[in-house]
Structure formats: C-alpha cells, structure tokens
Amino acid sequence: MLRTTACTLALALSTAFTSAAAADPAPGGAYKTDPSHSSFNWSFDHSGLSHYTARFTGVDARLDWKPQKPETSTLSVTIDPLSVRTDYPWPEKVNFDAEIGGDENFLAAKPITFVSRTIHVTGEKTGTVEGLLTVRGVTHPATLDVTFNGSMAEHPMMGVPKIGFSATGSIRRSDWGLDFAIPELGDIVTFTIETQMVPAGYSFQ
C-alpha cells in the first residue's frame, strides 16, 4: 500500500512538473535568488593532488529579466564572505570558515559583488555575462558562461514564476590580491553556480 501511494505521488508530481514546463514561460521583470534552490561552489588546485572545494551560502542575485531580448537584461550579485562553508573537519580546533571569510589575508569580511556590463547570447539557451567583480575592495572584469535552463509562469509547488540558470567561470585570484600560498595552492579559482529565481517581491517567510 505504501509503495503504491509513493508511486502515485511521484507520478502526480512528475505530471505537474511536465505540465508546468510545457506551459507559459515566466514573464519579464525583477527576479531574485531562491536560496533553497541555489548553490555557489568554488574550487582550486591543491598541491596538484585534488581540487579543494568550498561554497558560499549567502548569495543574493538580482536579475532584471528581458526574455524577448535577453542581452538587454541586467544582473547584480552580492555575496557575504562570512557565509563561506569549507566543511573543515575540526571546527572545535579552528574556525576555518571565519578565517577564510574574515581574515585580512583572505576575504577580509568585505562583500563580494558582481555587476553585469554586457550580455552576449551565444546559442538558443547559452550566453556570456561580462561584468565587474569586486573582491576585498578590488575590482576587475570577470565573465560567466551561462545556460538558461528554462522558466515557468507558475511553479507547481510555489505558485509563482520561476527562472533557472546554470553558470560557470574562473578567475586568477592573485589579480584581486589573494596571492597566499601560490603555487602550492592554485591561482585559478573555478566556480559553478546553479540557481532558480523568483519575483523580487516574493516573501520566503
């Protein structure tokens, strides 16, 4: 009985999502990050043995979405450096997250921001976003490679429009003054972003 109920529920959800995906797309307008369905992971080479990987949990992206002409959309992102999560295994000995996020030799507790300047559409669902990235008060150009995953005029579980994107990019951290332990720790930082966005006025409470 339990298995039958679970299968029925899974089929109902699948049908709901399929119907939503085939329905009208999300309208244009102001959108923001849905933090429960978004992630920002970053990594760099560690001694040539592996890629050390961590993430930020405090990411607030704002998008002025223009679906008919995506290249005219604008994006701004603010990241709380103190939201870094490394999953350091001995937090009772060292508060490694606090060091990375707040120490003057690392992110210095200064907000990380990205503001788009130019968007190029490169394919049916792909594009690049060129903008200015500020880290530790230092600003340089950076580029995101973005995939538009789709949108819904009404998400079947949340009842509001949603837009989904995946993005990747990389920077040379030394350009922003983060040159500690190079070359033992790689200079190139690669990041991977997954996000769903909801209307800017939506309340998560």
Number of C-alpha atoms within 10 A of each C-alpha: 6 7 8 9 10 11 12 12 12 12 12 12 14 12 12 14 16 12 13 17 17 10 13 13 17 20 18 17 13 18 22 23 23 22 17 10 11 17 19 19 17 18 18 20 18 16 13 11 7 10 16 15 17 17 18 18 18 17 20 15 21 20 21 18 20 15 15 10 10 15 16 14 20 19 21 18 17 17 20 18 25 21 18 23 19 15 12 13 9 9 10 8 8 11 11 19 19 18 17 20 22 18 15 12 14 18 23 18 19 19 16 19 20 22 20 20 16 15 20 15 15 12 10 8 12 16 19 20 22 19 20 17 22 19 24 19 14 12 15 13 14 18 21 20 17 22 20 15 14 14 23 22 17 18 18 16 9 9 10 14 21 23 24 19 18 18 20 18 17 17 17 15 18 14 13 16 15 16 16 14 9 14 12 11 17 21 20 15 19 18 19 17 17 17 20 21 22 24 22 16 9 12 7 8 3
